[in-house]
Every structure is written in structure tokens, then in C-alpha cells.
Amino acid sequence: MPIEDINTQAWTVYGQRQLTRAYTPPVPQQMNWAPWEGVGPGIEILGDIAGRRVLDIGSGAGHHAVHLAQDHGAHVTGIELSPTQHERATSTHAHVAGAEFVEGDVVDYLASTEPFDAAYAIGTLAFLDPHRVLPALHAGLRSGAPLILSLLHTDLHDRGPSTTVEPREQMILLRDDPPLPTQMWVLAPHLWDGLLTEYGFRVEAIDLLHHPDQSAPVVQQLIRARRLPARPTRLSSRPRTTRPPVPHAAIGVGAIVLSEQGVLLGRHHRGTLELPGGTVEPGECLEQTVVRELAEETGLHARLEDVTLLGTLVDHVEDIVRLTVGALVNVWQGKPSTQPDETVGDWAWYPLDQLPDGLFVCSAQILTAWRPNLPIDHTPAHFTPYAYSTPAAATVADGNA
């Protein structure tokens, strides 16, 4: 069964259970973007919506749409694919002026209606394939229209977001009934940022909203984006001059390869111990440099998808800015060994609690950016993380971030 059909079926069962209970959520007095009252911003992030056409994506029982229509003068359309959820809204709120409820697929609906002035989805967009729904939202919103998305980040089991654009199983929970399995796109914020940018939106902010009880694991992410004007098919670019830029920086990578025996380090012919790595060559992406250097220096073979970039360290040596990108290599094949004509060899595994003296500065900076509590001294460097699991941008110095 297609993924979105699985989700529709689950929400249809959910809606029927709520109809049987005759349960209708109260119309809120203020907009709550998270499941908890008083957490995060309010209606102001939608802008002035009085008299404007607003789309509620996956409107459920319709209580949010009614609030915007009654209290803020918006003309709200709630689109809902589940027939029982749609019935919950119409059976209770069909008489509300300024609010209408449509049963159907949001992508099909947007293809046949006038563009909206704003749109939002509270916990619902993650049940739709982003590659299908985001282009439809770009076409179905006016230029400059806000798009507000409240999405799951970390679930009840303390499971954080995925780092690939793929759905995974998540359960809809009801107090007295069996859970309903669904497939959700629970994605890391940088993935949502990339998807929205790809499909013609400017992401203005991504906030993580935490449960009021600090011990609760659930985290919601709130994304504020805006529909950009349609872009020309191609934009031209040109060099400033015919001469290459004056070199003033050097960029390289260092790879943390971790096994049960520890982290992999080799000895440079000048005496320092260091991670596998080296200089980025023209035409390479950073992951390609990691894979190439690992093979050339150690004989280990990895794939691009086995490389996770951690972030960029910036320091300087005299007048040259040095950029070092740290990476984790999660899977590899082979055994490390000294390679002919390489300046680093004698590869060995070192436990993290028994790291040797004499680490190369760049390797030391990468290791402490990855694990700030490692007792390693080195010259400071400014670290900007790529992955959301790494510390925020900071200065890495003396083994502490």
C-alpha cells in the first residue's frame, strides 16, 4: 500500500474512534504550534491575516481554523484527506462564518484553486511526501506568503529526527485503543531547510519547542518559511576578472575512524600522530576527499554515504587561513596499513582514554570538536557544526568547546 494511503487509513480509523466518543477539541483562545499550551510564539508569525485567505493543511477537527476565522477575521480553508476527520469538522463547525472545510488531497486541491495568502500545518505535513507536497504549496501560495510548519523532532521514545529524507514508522496513540501505525517524514531541521529552499521557499527561522516538563523527551520543531517569487529558468554568472583569486586559505579534511579498539591514528614522517586526511583537490566535494584520502593513506575503502561531515574548524598559520573539515566514517572495508609513497603510516588504534601525546594540531581540533571533554591541548579554532547533533558554533580551545 502506498505510504500516504497508509497514513490516510490510520487517520480515518482515528477519526472514527473520536466520532464514536463524540469528542471535539475546544476552539483554542490562542494559537498553539506545539501540543502544549503557552510554548512558542502565537498568531503573530502568520502576519496580518484579517480578510486574507489562509490554508489549514490537515485541518482535523477544525478547531484551529475556527479560531483564526472567529478571532482574527481570516477566511480559512481546512483541507483534510481523512473522511472521518472531515466529518468531525463539518458536524461541529459547518455554521462558522469565515471557515470552510474541504475533503480531499491538498496537492489536487491546490491545483484547482486560487493561490492563498498564507498556509500552516500543525503536526500534519510530515505525513505527506515532501517532494510531492512542497512544489504544490509553492504553486498554491502567493509570492511572499508565509508557510508555518509544526513538525515532530524527537518522539516519546527519545528518538531524534532522521538524517535522510525517508519516512519511518511512528504511532498515533489513543488512551484506550491500540496504537495506529503510520509512516512519517521526521526529518532533521537542516533537511527541511534544504527541501524548502529547493522548492522555492526562504526559511526564516527554525525553532525547537520543548515540553514544559524538562524531563519529557518530546521536541517539536517550528519552521517559519516564506514563498519566494518564481525564479527565471536560469540566471547568468561571470567571473570578476580572468585571473584566479589570490590564494590566502588552505582547506583540508580529517576523518575520525572509530572501532572497538579506539580511533585510528598514523604517524607522519615529521613525528606527529594524526587522523587520516588531507587537502581537498579541485572538483571534489568534501566527502569525496575523505574517501580518497582514506584509501590513499590507509588502504581502507568507504562509500560517500558512509561519511558524516561534522563541521568546519577555522584557524590560521601566519597569514594563511586554515579550514579543516572534520568527518566521521561510519563504515569501511579492509585493514589499515602503511601505503607506498605516503607521508603518514604505521596506522594503529588508540583508545579514547589513552590517546598519545604529539597529535597534529588539526587532528586535535577535530577530536575535541567531536568530543569536547577529551583532554587534548591545542591552539584554538572556531568550529561551525554541520550536523545538529554537534555543539553549537564555538571556539575550540584546550580540549573544551
C-alpha positions as CSV (number, residue, x, y, z in Angstrom):
1,M,0.0,0.0,0.0
2,P,1.4,3.5,-0.8
3,I,2.7,5.3,2.2
4,E,0.3,8.2,2.1
5,D,-2.6,5.7,1.8
6,I,-1.4,4.0,5.0
7,N,-1.5,7.4,6.7
8,T,-5.0,8.2,5.4
9,Q,-6.2,4.9,6.6
10,A,-4.8,5.4,10.1
11,W,-6.3,8.9,10.4
12,T,-9.6,7.6,9.2
13,V,-9.6,5.0,12.0
14,Y,-8.5,7.7,14.4
15,G,-11.3,10.0,13.3
16,Q,-13.9,7.2,13.6
17,R,-12.8,6.5,17.2
18,Q,-13.2,10.1,18.1
19,L,-16.6,10.3,16.4
20,T,-17.7,7.3,18.4
21,R,-16.6,9.0,21.6
22,A,-18.3,12.2,20.4
23,Y,-15.1,14.1,21.3
24,T,-14.5,17.5,19.8
25,P,-11.5,19.5,20.9
26,P,-12.3,23.0,22.2
27,V,-11.6,26.0,20.0
28,P,-8.4,27.5,21.4
29,Q,-8.2,31.0,22.6
30,Q,-4.7,31.4,21.1
31,M,-2.7,29.6,18.5
32,N,-0.5,26.8,19.9
33,W,2.0,25.5,17.5
34,A,3.1,22.7,19.8
35,P,0.9,20.1,21.7
36,W,1.4,22.1,24.9
37,E,-0.2,25.5,25.7
38,G,2.0,28.5,26.1
39,V,5.0,27.1,24.4
40,G,6.5,29.0,21.5
41,P,5.1,32.1,19.6
42,G,1.5,32.9,18.8
43,I,-0.6,34.0,15.9
44,E,1.8,36.9,15.0
45,I,4.1,34.6,13.0
46,L,1.3,34.3,10.4
47,G,1.3,38.1,9.9
48,D,-1.8,40.2,9.4
49,I,-4.4,37.6,8.2
50,A,-7.6,39.7,8.7
51,G,-9.6,39.3,5.5
52,R,-6.9,37.1,4.0
53,R,-7.3,33.5,2.6
54,V,-5.5,31.1,4.8
55,L,-5.0,27.3,4.2
56,D,-5.0,24.8,7.1
57,I,-3.3,21.7,5.9
58,G,-4.6,18.5,7.6
59,S,-7.2,20.5,9.5
60,G,-8.5,17.6,11.5
61,A,-11.4,18.6,13.8
62,G,-11.2,22.1,12.5
63,H,-10.6,23.9,15.8
64,H,-7.6,25.9,14.7
65,A,-9.4,27.1,11.5
66,V,-12.3,28.2,13.6
67,H,-10.1,30.2,16.0
68,L,-8.5,32.1,13.1
69,A,-11.8,32.8,11.4
70,Q,-13.7,33.9,14.6
71,D,-10.9,35.7,16.5
72,H,-8.7,37.1,13.7
73,G,-11.1,37.6,10.8
74,A,-9.3,35.3,8.4
75,H,-11.0,33.3,5.6
76,V,-9.7,29.8,6.4
77,T,-10.0,26.7,4.3
78,G,-9.3,23.5,6.1
79,I,-8.2,20.7,3.8
80,E,-8.4,17.1,5.1
81,L,-7.9,13.8,3.4
82,S,-9.5,11.6,6.1
83,P,-13.3,11.4,5.6
84,T,-13.9,10.9,9.3
85,Q,-11.7,13.8,10.4
86,H,-13.5,15.9,7.8
87,E,-16.8,14.8,9.3
88,R,-15.7,15.8,12.8
89,A,-15.0,19.4,11.5
90,T,-18.2,19.8,9.5
91,S,-20.5,18.2,12.0
92,T,-19.4,20.8,14.6
93,H,-18.3,23.9,12.7
94,A,-20.2,24.0,9.5
95,H,-22.0,27.1,10.6
96,V,-18.9,29.2,11.4
97,A,-18.5,32.2,9.1
98,G,-15.1,32.5,7.5
99,A,-14.3,28.8,7.9
100,E,-14.9,26.2,5.2
101,F,-13.8,22.6,5.2
102,V,-12.8,20.6,2.2
103,E,-12.3,16.8,2.0
104,G,-9.5,15.9,-0.4
105,D,-5.8,15.7,-1.2
106,V,-4.1,19.1,-0.7
107,V,-2.0,18.7,-3.8
108,D,-5.0,18.1,-6.1
109,Y,-6.9,20.9,-4.3
110,L,-4.2,23.5,-4.8
111,A,-4.0,22.7,-8.5
112,S,-7.6,23.9,-8.9
113,T,-8.0,26.9,-6.6
114,E,-6.7,30.5,-6.4
115,P,-3.4,31.0,-4.5
116,F,-3.7,31.5,-0.8
117,D,-2.2,34.4,1.3
118,A,-0.8,32.1,4.0
119,A,-0.7,28.4,5.0
120,Y,0.1,26.4,8.0
121,A,0.2,22.7,9.1
122,I,0.2,21.7,12.8
123,G,1.8,18.3,13.1
124,T,0.4,17.1,9.7
125,L,2.8,17.9,6.9
126,A,5.1,15.1,8.0
127,F,2.5,12.5,6.8
128,L,2.9,13.7,3.2
129,D,5.8,13.1,0.9
130,P,7.7,16.5,0.9
131,H,8.8,16.0,-2.7
132,R,5.1,15.9,-3.7
133,V,3.5,18.5,-1.4
134,L,6.1,21.3,-1.3
135,P,6.0,22.0,-5.1
136,A,2.2,22.2,-4.8
137,L,2.4,24.6,-1.9
138,H,4.8,26.8,-3.8
139,A,2.3,26.9,-6.7
140,G,-0.6,27.4,-4.4
141,L,0.7,30.3,-2.4
142,R,1.1,33.9,-3.4
143,S,4.6,35.4,-3.6
144,G,5.7,36.4,-0.2
145,A,3.1,34.3,1.6
146,P,4.1,32.7,5.0
147,L,4.2,29.0,5.4
148,I,4.3,27.8,9.0
149,L,5.0,24.2,9.8
150,S,4.9,22.5,13.2
151,L,6.7,19.1,12.9
152,L,7.9,16.3,15.1
153,H,11.6,16.4,16.0
154,T,12.0,13.9,18.9
155,D,9.4,11.4,19.8
156,L,8.2,9.9,23.1
157,H,10.9,7.2,22.9
158,D,13.6,9.9,22.7
159,R,14.2,9.1,19.1
160,G,15.5,12.1,17.2
161,P,14.9,13.1,13.6
162,S,16.2,11.2,10.6
163,T,19.2,12.5,8.7
164,T,17.9,11.2,5.3
165,V,14.7,12.2,3.5
166,E,12.9,8.9,4.1
167,P,9.7,8.1,6.1
168,R,9.8,5.9,9.2
169,E,7.1,4.3,11.4
170,Q,5.5,6.4,14.1
171,M,2.5,5.5,16.1
172,I,-0.7,7.5,16.7
173,L,-1.6,7.0,20.3
174,L,-5.1,6.9,21.9
175,R,-5.6,6.4,25.6
176,D,-7.9,3.3,25.5
177,D,-7.3,1.9,22.0
178,P,-4.4,0.2,20.2
179,P,-1.9,2.5,18.6
180,L,-2.2,3.2,14.9
181,P,1.0,2.7,12.8
182,T,1.8,5.5,10.3
183,Q,4.7,6.5,8.1
184,M,6.1,9.9,8.8
185,W,8.9,12.1,7.4
186,V,10.5,13.0,10.8
187,L,13.5,15.0,9.4
188,A,16.3,16.9,10.9
189,P,15.9,20.7,10.6
190,H,18.7,21.1,8.1
191,L,16.9,18.6,5.8
192,W,13.6,20.6,6.0
193,D,15.6,23.7,5.3
194,G,17.2,22.2,2.2
195,L,13.8,20.8,0.9
196,L,12.0,24.2,1.4
197,T,14.9,26.0,-0.3
198,E,14.9,23.6,-3.2
199,Y,11.2,24.1,-3.8
200,G,11.2,27.9,-3.7
201,F,10.8,29.0,-0.1
202,R,13.1,31.1,2.1
203,V,13.4,29.6,5.6
204,E,13.3,32.5,8.1
205,A,13.6,30.5,11.4
206,I,13.6,27.0,12.8
207,D,12.8,26.8,16.5
208,L,12.9,23.7,18.7
209,L,9.9,23.7,21.1
210,H,10.4,21.6,24.3
211,H,7.8,20.1,26.6
212,P,7.2,22.2,29.7
213,D,8.4,19.2,31.8
214,Q,12.1,19.3,31.0
215,S,12.4,15.6,31.7
216,A,10.0,14.8,28.8
217,P,11.8,13.7,25.6
218,V,9.3,15.1,23.1
219,V,10.5,18.0,21.0
220,Q,8.6,19.8,18.3
221,Q,10.2,21.9,15.6
222,L,8.6,25.1,14.3
223,I,9.6,26.2,10.8
224,R,8.8,29.7,9.5
225,A,9.2,30.0,5.8
226,R,8.1,32.3,3.0
227,R,7.2,31.6,-0.6
228,L,9.7,33.3,-2.9
229,P,8.8,34.7,-6.3
230,A,9.1,32.4,-9.3
231,R,12.7,32.5,-10.4
232,P,13.9,32.8,-14.0
233,T,14.7,29.4,-15.6
234,R,18.5,30.2,-15.5
235,L,20.5,33.1,-14.1
236,S,23.8,34.0,-15.6
237,S,27.0,34.5,-13.7
238,R,30.5,35.6,-14.6
239,P,34.0,35.9,-13.0
240,R,35.1,39.2,-11.7
241,T,38.3,39.0,-13.7
242,T,40.1,36.4,-15.9
243,R,42.7,35.9,-13.2
244,P,42.3,33.4,-10.4
245,P,41.9,34.8,-6.9
246,V,45.0,35.4,-4.8
247,P,45.4,32.3,-2.6
248,H,45.1,33.1,1.1
249,A,43.5,29.9,2.6
250,A,44.1,26.2,2.6
251,I,41.3,23.6,3.1
252,G,41.6,20.0,4.2
253,V,39.7,17.2,5.8
254,G,40.4,14.9,8.7
255,A,38.5,11.6,9.3
256,I,37.6,10.0,12.6
257,V,37.5,6.3,12.0
258,L,36.4,4.6,15.2
259,S,36.4,0.8,16.0
260,E,36.1,-1.2,19.2
261,Q,39.8,-0.8,19.7
262,G,39.7,3.0,19.5
263,V,40.4,5.8,17.0
264,L,42.7,5.3,14.0
265,L,45.9,7.4,14.1
266,G,49.0,7.3,11.9
267,R,52.5,8.8,12.3
268,H,53.7,11.5,9.9
269,H,57.3,11.3,8.8
270,R,57.8,14.5,10.8
271,G,56.7,12.8,14.0
272,T,53.2,13.9,14.7
273,L,50.3,11.5,15.1
274,E,47.2,12.3,13.1
275,L,43.9,11.3,11.7
276,P,43.6,10.2,8.0
277,G,43.0,13.2,5.8
278,G,44.5,15.7,3.5
279,T,43.9,18.6,1.1
280,V,40.7,19.0,-1.0
281,E,41.5,18.7,-4.7
282,P,39.8,20.7,-7.4
283,G,36.4,19.2,-8.4
284,E,36.0,17.2,-5.2
285,C,33.2,17.5,-2.7
286,L,34.3,17.1,0.9
287,E,33.0,13.6,1.2
288,Q,35.0,12.6,-1.9
289,T,38.2,14.0,-0.3
290,V,37.6,11.9,2.8
291,V,37.0,8.7,0.8
292,R,40.0,9.3,-1.4
293,E,42.4,10.2,1.4
294,L,41.3,7.3,3.5
295,A,42.1,4.9,0.6
296,E,45.4,6.5,-0.3
297,E,46.7,6.8,3.2
298,T,45.4,3.7,5.0
299,G,44.1,1.3,2.3
300,L,40.6,1.4,3.9
301,H,37.6,1.8,1.5
302,A,34.4,3.7,2.3
303,R,31.5,5.0,0.3
304,L,30.3,8.6,0.2
305,E,27.2,7.7,2.1
306,D,29.4,6.3,5.0
307,V,30.8,9.8,5.6
308,T,29.2,12.2,8.0
309,L,30.6,15.8,7.9
310,L,30.9,17.3,11.4
311,G,31.7,20.9,10.7
312,T,34.4,23.4,9.8
313,L,37.3,24.5,12.0
314,V,39.0,27.8,11.2
315,D,42.4,28.9,12.4
316,H,45.4,30.4,10.8
317,V,49.1,29.7,10.3
318,E,50.9,33.1,9.8
319,D,49.0,34.8,7.0
320,I,47.2,31.7,5.7
321,V,43.7,30.9,6.9
322,R,43.4,27.2,7.5
323,L,40.0,25.5,7.1
324,T,39.7,21.9,8.4
325,V,36.5,19.9,8.0
326,G,36.1,17.1,10.4
327,A,34.2,13.9,9.4
328,L,33.1,10.6,10.9
329,V,33.5,7.5,8.8
330,N,30.8,5.1,9.9
331,V,31.5,2.0,7.7
332,W,34.6,0.9,5.9
333,Q,36.2,-2.2,4.4
334,G,39.8,-3.5,4.8
335,K,42.6,-3.3,7.4
336,P,44.7,-0.1,7.8
337,S,48.2,-0.4,6.7
338,T,51.1,1.8,5.6
339,Q,50.8,2.7,1.9
340,P,53.7,3.3,-0.5
341,D,54.8,6.9,-1.1
342,E,52.5,8.3,1.7
343,T,53.9,10.7,4.4
344,V,51.7,9.1,7.1
345,G,51.9,5.4,8.1
346,D,52.2,3.0,11.0
347,W,48.5,3.1,11.5
348,A,47.2,1.9,14.8
349,W,44.1,2.0,17.0
350,Y,44.2,4.2,20.2
351,P,41.6,4.0,22.9
352,L,40.0,7.4,23.6
353,D,41.1,7.3,27.2
354,Q,44.7,6.5,26.2
355,L,45.4,9.0,23.4
356,P,49.1,9.6,22.8
357,D,51.0,12.9,23.1
358,G,52.1,14.7,20.0
359,L,48.9,14.9,18.0
360,F,48.9,17.1,14.9
361,V,47.1,20.3,15.7
362,C,44.3,19.9,13.1
363,S,43.6,16.3,14.3
364,A,43.5,17.5,17.9
365,Q,41.0,20.2,16.9
366,I,38.7,17.8,15.1
367,L,38.7,15.3,18.0
368,T,37.8,18.0,20.6
369,A,35.1,19.4,18.4
370,W,33.7,15.9,18.2
371,R,34.2,15.1,21.9
372,P,34.8,18.3,23.8
373,N,35.7,16.5,27.0
374,L,38.8,14.9,25.6
375,P,41.9,16.1,27.5
376,I,43.8,17.4,24.5
377,D,45.7,20.7,24.3
378,H,45.9,22.6,21.0
379,T,45.8,26.1,19.6
380,P,42.2,27.5,19.4
381,A,40.0,27.2,16.3
382,H,36.5,28.4,15.6
383,F,34.1,25.5,15.0
384,T,30.9,25.7,12.9
385,P,29.0,22.5,13.0
386,Y,27.1,21.0,10.1
387,A,25.2,18.2,11.9
388,Y,22.6,19.2,14.5
389,S,23.9,16.6,16.9
390,T,27.2,18.5,17.3
391,P,27.7,21.5,19.6
392,A,26.7,25.0,18.5
393,A,29.2,27.2,16.8
394,A,32.0,27.8,19.3
395,T,35.7,28.3,19.8
396,V,37.5,25.0,20.4
397,A,40.4,25.5,22.7
398,D,42.3,23.5,25.3
399,G,40.1,20.5,24.8
400,N,36.9,22.3,25.6
401,A,34.2,23.7,23.3
